[in-house]
Amino acid sequence: MDQGWHETIDHDEPLIHDWRARQLARLGIPRALAEAVADHVDWHQIAALVCRGCPPRLALQIVMLEARSRSSSCWALTWA
């Protein structure tokens, strides 16, 4: 049975981290901050907010709060 070609992506790989950090920096996030959060946020969500006129740092805060809220909700559901 031919399952086709699939590439396994290691999300901790330095090249991926660097690429994500560059994308965040291109959106206006300071490079040091972009480096710190690159593996913890979805840069697509930040880009969508920035494209709608949201300042980059505020967009980052919104996405981080949303992610934190989702993880808290998941945790609460696990223990409910």
DARA-V948650 format. One record per backbone hydrogen bond with DSSP energy under -1.0 kcal/mol. CO is the residue of the C=O (numbers start at 1). NH is the residue of the N-H. E is the energy in kcal/mol with one decimal. If there is no record, write none. Layout:
((CO;NH;E) (CO;NH;E))
This chain:
((10;13;-2.1) (13;17;-2.1) (14;18;-2.8) (15;19;-2.2) (16;20;-2.6) (17;21;-2.6) (18;22;-2.4) (19;23;-2.2) (20;24;-2.3) (21;25;-2.5) (22;26;-2.4) (23;27;-1.2) (24;29;-2.1) (25;28;-1.4) (30;34;-2.9) (31;35;-2.7) (32;36;-1.7) (33;37;-1.8) (34;38;-1.4) (37;40;-2.5) (42;46;-1.3) (43;47;-2.6) (44;48;-2.2) (45;49;-1.8) (46;50;-2.7) (47;51;-2.7) (49;54;-2.3) (50;53;-1.9) (55;59;-2.6) (56;60;-2.4) (57;61;-2.2) (58;62;-2.6) (59;63;-2.4) (60;64;-2.5) (61;65;-2.7) (62;66;-2.5) (63;67;-2.3) (64;68;-2.5) (65;69;-2.6) (66;70;-2.5) (67;71;-2.3) (68;72;-2.2) (69;73;-2.4) (70;74;-2.5) (71;75;-2.1) (72;76;-2.8) (73;77;-2.5) (74;78;-1.9) (75;79;-1.6))
